[in-house]
Amino acid sequence: MKLLIAILTAAVLAGSTLPARAADDTKVKAATEQVQTGARKIGEGEIGSGAKQTAKGIGNTIVEGAKYSGRTIKDFFSRAFGS
């Protein structure tokens, strides 16, 4: 067990010293903007279209955020373990 902890600690330390690649988060930012636009429409009294756009934007943000997180985690483990 101590060996496993030592190996994982060394892998994390080695991975943290590698230069980080900039991840492409443009889709997440676009989906976030869509949520904000829908929220502004609700504030202006356009409940129907604003709520619909906000709900759609939230769904897009969740999907794109999950994809972004998956790529980031995959990149981390690829760097840490050389796979």
N, C-alpha and C positions, 0 to 999 in steps of 0.2 A: 504494500500500500504506500509506504514511504517513497519507494522508487517511482511509482506512478505519479505521485504528487510532485516529486522532483522533476520528472520529465515534463509534466504539464506546466510547471512554473518556468522551466527553461524555455519551453516553446512559446509561452506568452511573452516572456522577456525578449526573446529573439524576434518575435513578430512585431513587438512594439518598437524595436529599433530600426526596422526596415522603413524606407520612405513610403509614405502613404500615397496611393493614387487618388486623384480627385474623382469622385463618383459623379455620374451624370444624374442630377436630380431635377432636370427641367420638367419632366412629366409630373412630378410631385408638386412642383411650384405652380404649374399650369392648373392642376386640379384644385389646389388651394385658392388660387385666384378665382376660379369658378365658384367656389363656396362663398368667397367674399362678395362677389358680384351678386349672387342670389340673395345674400343677407342684406345687401344695400337695397335691393328691389323690395324686399319685405318691409324695410324701414320706410320706403317711399309709398307704401300702401298697396303695392302690387303683390298681394298675398298669394294668389294662385300661381303665377309664373315664377315668382321669387322663391316660394317654398319648393316648387318642383325643381328649379335649377339648383337650389341649395342641396336638396336631397341627392340629386344626380352628382353634384360636385363632391359631396361627402363620400359617396360610393366610389367615385374615381380616385379620391385621395387615399382611401383605404386600400384599394387595389394597387395603385402605383406605389404607395408606401410599403406594402408587403413585397412587391417585386424589388424595390430599391433595397430593402432590408435583406432580402434573400441574396441579392448580388453582393452586398457588402459583407455578409457573413461568409459567403462562399469565398470571396477574395481573401478574407482574413485567414480562413483555414488553409487555403491554398498557399498563402505566404508562410504561415506558421509550420505547416507540415510538408510543404513542397510537393503537393499533389497536383 
